[in-house]
Amino acid sequence: MNIDLSNKRVIITGASRGIGRAIATAFAQEGARVAICARTEADVRDVGDELATSAQAVIARAVDVTDTAAVKAFVDEVASAWGGVDVLVNNAGQGRGGNLDTLTPEQILEHANVLQMGHFRFIQAVVPHMRQQRWGRIIEINALAGAIPTPDGIPSVINRASCIALSKTLGMSLPKDGILVNTLNMGWIDTGQWNRHFKEMPAGSCTREEFDEMVLKVVPAGRYGRPEDITGMVLLLASDRASFISGASIDIAGGMQGQIAYYPTLKREFNAAMQERVNASSTQR
């Protein structure tokens, strides 16, 4: 399938690493003009330098997604430099754990300001430019936990659910302006965070192989996803090949659906078993 994205004007948020970086690289390799942003200026400029070897043009800026004026200024800079914006990939925002007993309302609001409001700010900034040209693609990078709630991780569950709902409602209201909006909901994509989760286990309690076996019990595909597993769908949705797709919610999760709801219990049981292993080893010394 020939997907022509050459010279498309693309904005990708949260592009300094992981999924956002992989998406930016994929657009650059297709010859698009790529504008990226992230929180840390040094990181985003390093990625911008890498993209410059293949992209038609690159703009790389440090942007705080909680700053409405800064978001608008970045989008307007891109539109002014390139004569418009064709594609927005809303990727900024990380997951956050916690439950009713551990969270404060302020912590949930802080996460919401980065995630759902950060996504909203960028959409609100790009839509006038897309309306003017009567063509646009908005692709939301979300999480499966927003589509299928789990009994833990309240900030991620409710704020991702809000982002998915935003994508669906705009996917219904914006096609009349030539703008299509869709959401991709990630499962277990290995962008380095699973290394962090492994390090949170009781020290010396298990091998990485044992940890991965536990995590992947809920993934029918039997492996972690890679950032590259996402890029093909993003490129398709950004192209004319997807001209009749809007308001769609697509899971990229290796077949994982309702199994995600069991994972918190699985993790707690595994943690308890590993702590018992550590305690038994200490007793035998």
N, C-alpha and C positions, 0 to 999 in steps of 0.2 A: 504494500500500500504506500503510495506516494503522499506524504504529508508535507506540504510546502509552508514553512514558517519563516522563510527568508525575509528579513527586514521587518518582521512583526515587532512591535514596540511592547515590551513585556516588563512588568514590575513583579518582583518576587520579594516578599518580606521574610525575615528570619533566615537569610540566605548565607550566613557565615559558616554554617556547618550542617551536617546531617541531611535531612530530607530537602531543606531549602537549597542547600549547596548543590545537591545532585540534580534538582530541577533546573537551577540556573545553568549548570553545566550542559544539561541536555538541550536547553533552548539555544545556548551559545553554539553548540555543535551543529544545530540546524540553521545557523546563520541569522538568528534573530538579533535585534538590538535589546540588550538586557540591562535593566536597572535593578540594583539590589540594595537592600538595607538590612541593618541589624543594629544591635545596641552598641557594640564595641567597634570604634573606628578602625583600629589597627587590623582587626580580623576581617572586617568587610572589605577593606582596601586590598588586603592580601588576596582574597577571593576575586576581587575585581581585576587584579593584575593577571590572575590565571585565566579568567574568562576572555580577556582581551586578545588572547592568542587565536581564538576561534570566532567570537561574536563579531557582528557587524559594527557594533559600538557598545560601550559599557559606561554606565553611571553607577558609582558605588558611594553610598553615604551612610553615616551613622544617624539613625533616627530612633527616637523614643516613641513607641507606638501609643503611649498614654498621653502624648502631647498633640492635641488636635491641630494646632497651628503648624507644628513641625511636620506632621503627616501631610497636610495640605500643601505646604511649601515644597516638599519633596516631589509630590505628584505633579504639581504645577511646573516645577523645574523640568521634569522628564517630558511633560506634554509640550512645553515651550521649546525644548531642545530638539525634539523629534516630530513636532507637529501633531501630537496626539498620543493616546495610549490605547493599545489593542487588547492587552491581556493583563489581568491582575491575578497573581497566585498568592492568596492570603495564607501564609504558613506560620507567621510569628505566634509564639505562645507555647509554653510547656505544660505538662501535666502537673497536678499537685494532689497529694494524698491528704487523708484526714477524715475524721468521722464526727458524729454529733458530740462526742465526749471530748474531742481534742481541738476542735476548731472554734475560732471566734467569727462573728459576722464580718468583722473588718478584714480578716484573712480571705474570706470568700470574695468580698468586694474588691480587694486588691487583685486577686487572680482574674476576676471578671473584667477589671479595667484593662488589663493586658490582653486578655483573650477575646472575649466577645466584643468589648468596646473597641479594642485595637482593630479587629476585623471590620467592625462597623465604620470606624473612622476612614479606613482606606477605601472601602466601597463608596462611601459618601463623597470622597475626594475624586475618585476616578469616573464615577457615573456621568457627571456633566460633560466630560471630554468624550466619553463613549457615545453619549446621546447626540452630541454635535455631529459625529461622523456616522451615526446610526449603525454601529458595529462594535461589539465588545464581547469578551469572554471573562467571566469571573469564576475562579476555581478555588474553593475553600478546602484547605487541608485540615481535617478534623480527626476525631478518634472514635473507634468503635464503641467506647464506653459512653459516648453521647447518644448513640443510637440504641444501644442495649445496656441499660443501667446495671451497675454492679453494686453490691452492698457495702462498698467502701470507696474512698477517694471522692468524697462529695464535691469538692470544687471542680475537679475534672468532669465529673458526670453532669452536673447541672450547667456548667458554663459551656461545655462541648455541645450539650443538647440545645442550648440557646443558639450557638453558631449554626448547627444543622437546621434548626427552625428558621433562622434568618436566611440561610441559603435557599431553603424551599420556598419561602414566601416571596423572595426576590426573584427566584426562578419562575414564579408565576406572573409577577407584575412587570418585569423588565423586558421580556421578549418583544413586546410591542414597540420597543425602542431599538430593537436589533441587538439586545444584550442578553446573553445566555448565562445562567448561574447554576453551578452544580457543586456538590460536596463529595469529597473522597474521605472515607472514614478508616483510619489506620488501625491495624491490629498490632502485633508485636513486631515492630520494625527495629532492627538492631542498628542504632546510630551511636552506640556507646553507653546509653543509659543502663543497659543490662549489666555492663561491667560494674557500674555504681551499685545496682541492686545486689549483685553478688557480693560486693565488699561490705554490704550491710548485714550479711549473715554473721552468726557467731564466729569469731576468728578461729580458723583451723578446723571448722566443723565439717566441711564437705569440700569436694572438688568442684571445679567449674562444670565438669561433665555431669555430676549429680544434680547440680543446680539447674542446668539447662534441661535435663530430663524432666525435672519437676515442672518447670515453666512451660515446656512444650507439650505437656499432657493435654492441654486444652486447645492445641493448634492441630487440626486434622492434617495439614501439610507436613507436620513434623519438623519444621525448621523456623527460624526467625526470617522475617522478611528483610530485604535489602532496600536501601533507598532507590536503587535502580528498578526495583519491582513496581515503583509508583510512576516513574517518569513517562512510560509509554502511554498510560491513561491520561496523564496531564497534557501531553503533546496532542493526543487525539482530541480531547475536549477543547483545546485551544485553536483547533483548525476548522476549516470549512467542512471536513468530513463529519463533524458532529453538529451540523447546522440545525438539527431538529431535537436536540437534547437539552432540556432545561428543567430545573427543579428536581433533578435526579440525585439520589443518595446512594453512592456506590461504596461497598465495603471492600477494602484491600487488606484481607486478614487471613489468607490461607485456609479459608473454610470455617474459621472460628465465628460462631454466632453466639447462641445462648451460653456456650461453654464459658464465656468470659465471666459470667456471674459466679461461677464456682471458684475462680482463681483466688480470691482473697482467702477463702477457707483452706484451699490447697496450700497456699503460702504459709498461713498460720500453723497448720499441722506440720508442715515441713520444718519451719523454724523451731517448733517445739521439739520435734524429733532430733534435730541437729543440736539443740541445747542439751538435751539428754545425753547425746553422744559425747559432747564436751565434758559434761559433769562426770560421766562414767570414766572417761579417760583420766580426768584429774584424780578421781578416787583411787584408781589403780596405780598411780605413781607413788 
